[in-house]
Amino acid sequence: MRLTASRLTWMALATLCLAPALARAGAPPLQNGGFESNLDNWIGDDALIAVSPIFLHRDARGSAVRGDLGPPIYQYDPKEGFTFAVLSADGQFSDPDTNVTKLSQLFSTGGGRLTGFAAFSAGDYAPYLDFGYVKIFGMGLSQTLFSSGVSAVGDYGRTDWTRFGINLAAGEYTIEAGIANVGDDLQSSFLLLDDVSIGPVPEPATWALMLSGFFSLGAMLRRRRLVPARARR
């Protein structure tokens, strides 16, 4: 069977349109990335994970009493909407598979760019090197998107909201945030997470580029068919 340029174009477009639907056949798309619906669609220990409109970073250096939260010196506000997630660790870190407070969501995508914001607020000092992270894994991918800790920000230090992002192929993925309290079971640090989202797939500019390429291919093939054959001598 001989395929014409127009048929090739429509087959290619149909494949693009079906790809997101096929990717969503398993897990649902990413949901509640701004935590406006509490922890709905996320998996985590709600005794250690709060949804809050603000978070006060405190500096306890110089405190005579260990465990004193210290005065607030910086306020985190939501990057999107009205709330964000705040993870704290409970107990001494020893095994990353059991003693890290984790928040995760399994989702599917037809492909696109995953973005979000994270921040680390140290509630401890060296040598108690608490740390936090945001990771993505699935479809053969395993990558850390954000990472910070006491060793990076210093005693009772902090990061600003930090934007992370990664391009994803179509498939199912898990995004995971975690915080660990290292070396003691007293002063915990905190991991903040907000505005986790994935852009439309494909994005409008990508659609335009693809359509332009397909129509150019179709026009080229049509021109080749219309070139008159040369007369034999």
MOJO-V746468 format. One record per residue. N is the residue number from 0. RES is the residue in three letters. SS is DSSP state (hx for helix, st for strand, lp for the rest). PHI is phi in radians with two decimals (999 if undefined). Layout:
# MOJO-V746468
N_RES_SS_PHI ; N_RES_SS_PHI
This chain:
# MOJO-V746468
0_MET_lp_999 ; 1_ARG_lp_-1.65 ; 2_LEU_lp_-1.66 ; 3_THR_lp_-1.41 ; 4_ALA_hx_-1.06 ; 5_SER_hx_-1.14 ; 6_ARG_hx_-1.15 ; 7_LEU_hx_-1.06 ; 8_THR_hx_-1.10 ; 9_TRP_hx_-1.20 ; 10_MET_hx_-1.15 ; 11_ALA_hx_-1.12 ; 12_LEU_hx_-1.13 ; 13_ALA_hx_-1.10 ; 14_THR_hx_-1.09 ; 15_LEU_hx_-1.10 ; 16_CYS_hx_-1.23 ; 17_LEU_hx_-1.40 ; 18_ALA_hx_-0.99 ; 19_PRO_hx_-1.08 ; 20_ALA_hx_-1.14 ; 21_LEU_hx_-1.15 ; 22_ALA_hx_-1.17 ; 23_ARG_lp_-1.53 ; 24_ALA_lp_-1.15 ; 25_GLY_lp_-1.64 ; 26_ALA_lp_-1.25 ; 27_PRO_lp_-1.27 ; 28_PRO_lp_-1.19 ; 29_LEU_lp_-1.03 ; 30_GLN_lp_-2.34 ; 31_ASN_lp_0.94 ; 32_GLY_lp_-1.24 ; 33_GLY_lp_-1.79 ; 34_PHE_lp_1.04 ; 35_GLU_lp_-1.34 ; 36_SER_lp_-1.93 ; 37_ASN_lp_1.01 ; 38_LEU_lp_-1.85 ; 39_ASP_lp_-0.97 ; 40_ASN_lp_1.33 ; 41_TRP_lp_-1.88 ; 42_ILE_st_-1.94 ; 43_GLY_st_3.12 ; 44_ASP_lp_-1.46 ; 45_ASP_lp_-1.25 ; 46_ALA_lp_-1.36 ; 47_LEU_lp_-2.04 ; 48_ILE_st_-2.18 ; 49_ALA_st_-1.92 ; 50_VAL_st_-1.95 ; 51_SER_st_-2.42 ; 52_PRO_lp_-1.44 ; 53_ILE_st_-2.57 ; 54_PHE_st_-2.49 ; 55_LEU_st_-1.77 ; 56_HIS_st_-1.38 ; 57_ARG_st_-2.09 ; 58_ASP_st_-2.00 ; 59_ALA_lp_-1.77 ; 60_ARG_lp_-1.07 ; 61_GLY_lp_1.50 ; 62_SER_lp_-1.21 ; 63_ALA_lp_-1.37 ; 64_VAL_lp_-1.94 ; 65_ARG_lp_-1.12 ; 66_GLY_lp_1.77 ; 67_ASP_lp_-1.14 ; 68_LEU_lp_-1.18 ; 69_GLY_lp_1.39 ; 70_PRO_st_-1.33 ; 71_PRO_st_-1.23 ; 72_ILE_st_-2.19 ; 73_TYR_st_-2.73 ; 74_GLN_st_-2.03 ; 75_TYR_st_-1.58 ; 76_ASP_st_-2.03 ; 77_PRO_lp_-1.05 ; 78_LYS_lp_-1.47 ; 79_GLU_lp_-2.67 ; 80_GLY_lp_1.21 ; 81_PHE_lp_-2.11 ; 82_THR_lp_-2.48 ; 83_PHE_st_-2.65 ; 84_ALA_st_-1.63 ; 85_VAL_st_-2.20 ; 86_LEU_st_-1.78 ; 87_SER_st_-2.20 ; 88_ALA_lp_-1.76 ; 89_ASP_lp_-2.19 ; 90_GLY_lp_1.61 ; 91_GLN_lp_-1.41 ; 92_PHE_st_-1.28 ; 93_SER_lp_-2.50 ; 94_ASP_lp_-2.23 ; 95_PRO_lp_-1.12 ; 96_ASP_lp_-1.57 ; 97_THR_lp_-2.21 ; 98_ASN_lp_-2.00 ; 99_VAL_lp_-2.05 ; 100_THR_st_-1.27 ; 101_LYS_st_-2.13 ; 102_LEU_st_-2.32 ; 103_SER_st_-2.51 ; 104_GLN_st_-2.58 ; 105_LEU_st_-1.59 ; 106_PHE_st_-2.56 ; 107_SER_st_-2.11 ; 108_THR_st_-2.59 ; 109_GLY_lp_-1.48 ; 110_GLY_lp_1.95 ; 111_GLY_st_2.72 ; 112_ARG_st_-1.89 ; 113_LEU_st_-1.49 ; 114_THR_st_-2.36 ; 115_GLY_st_-3.13 ; 116_PHE_st_-2.23 ; 117_ALA_st_-2.41 ; 118_ALA_st_-2.61 ; 119_PHE_st_-2.10 ; 120_SER_st_-2.11 ; 121_ALA_lp_-1.34 ; 122_GLY_lp_-1.89 ; 123_ASP_lp_-2.57 ; 124_TYR_lp_-2.39 ; 125_ALA_lp_-1.08 ; 126_PRO_lp_-1.59 ; 127_TYR_lp_-1.59 ; 128_LEU_lp_-1.55 ; 129_ASP_lp_-1.00 ; 130_PHE_st_-2.62 ; 131_GLY_st_-2.42 ; 132_TYR_st_-2.77 ; 133_VAL_st_-2.32 ; 134_LYS_st_-2.25 ; 135_ILE_st_-2.29 ; 136_PHE_st_-2.61 ; 137_GLY_st_2.43 ; 138_MET_lp_0.96 ; 139_GLY_lp_1.39 ; 140_LEU_st_-1.78 ; 141_SER_st_-2.56 ; 142_GLN_st_-2.55 ; 143_THR_st_-1.50 ; 144_LEU_st_-1.67 ; 145_PHE_st_-2.62 ; 146_SER_st_-2.69 ; 147_SER_st_-2.78 ; 148_GLY_st_-2.97 ; 149_VAL_hx_-1.02 ; 150_SER_hx_-1.12 ; 151_ALA_hx_-1.59 ; 152_VAL_hx_-1.77 ; 153_GLY_lp_1.52 ; 154_ASP_lp_-1.01 ; 155_TYR_lp_0.95 ; 156_GLY_lp_-1.51 ; 157_ARG_st_-2.76 ; 158_THR_lp_-1.88 ; 159_ASP_lp_-1.33 ; 160_TRP_lp_-0.98 ; 161_THR_st_-2.10 ; 162_ARG_st_-1.42 ; 163_PHE_st_-2.13 ; 164_GLY_st_-2.92 ; 165_ILE_st_-2.76 ; 166_ASN_st_-1.48 ; 167_LEU_st_-2.06 ; 168_ALA_lp_-1.40 ; 169_ALA_lp_-1.08 ; 170_GLY_st_2.64 ; 171_GLU_st_-1.89 ; 172_TYR_st_-2.43 ; 173_THR_st_-2.15 ; 174_ILE_st_-1.75 ; 175_GLU_st_-2.36 ; 176_ALA_st_-1.97 ; 177_GLY_st_-2.60 ; 178_ILE_st_-2.44 ; 179_ALA_st_-2.21 ; 180_ASN_lp_-1.76 ; 181_VAL_st_-1.77 ; 182_GLY_lp_1.56 ; 183_ASP_lp_-2.67 ; 184_ASP_lp_-2.14 ; 185_LEU_lp_-1.91 ; 186_GLN_lp_-1.53 ; 187_SER_lp_-1.64 ; 188_SER_lp_-1.68 ; 189_PHE_st_-2.40 ; 190_LEU_st_-2.06 ; 191_LEU_st_-1.89 ; 192_LEU_st_-2.47 ; 193_ASP_st_-2.76 ; 194_ASP_st_0.93 ; 195_VAL_st_-1.44 ; 196_SER_st_-2.67 ; 197_ILE_st_-2.28 ; 198_GLY_lp_-1.22 ; 199_PRO_lp_-1.04 ; 200_VAL_lp_-2.20 ; 201_PRO_lp_-1.30 ; 202_GLU_lp_-1.22 ; 203_PRO_hx_-0.90 ; 204_ALA_hx_-1.12 ; 205_THR_hx_-1.18 ; 206_TRP_hx_-0.99 ; 207_ALA_hx_-1.06 ; 208_LEU_hx_-1.13 ; 209_MET_hx_-1.14 ; 210_LEU_hx_-1.09 ; 211_SER_hx_-1.06 ; 212_GLY_hx_-1.14 ; 213_PHE_hx_-1.14 ; 214_PHE_hx_-1.21 ; 215_SER_hx_-1.13 ; 216_LEU_hx_-1.11 ; 217_GLY_hx_-1.08 ; 218_ALA_hx_-1.12 ; 219_MET_hx_-1.12 ; 220_LEU_hx_-1.16 ; 221_ARG_hx_-1.15 ; 222_ARG_hx_-1.11 ; 223_ARG_hx_-1.14 ; 224_ARG_hx_-1.25 ; 225_LEU_hx_-1.51 ; 226_VAL_lp_-1.15 ; 227_PRO_lp_-1.16 ; 228_ALA_lp_-1.21 ; 229_ARG_lp_-1.31 ; 230_ALA_lp_-1.22 ; 231_ARG_lp_-1.26 ; 232_ARG_lp_-1.64
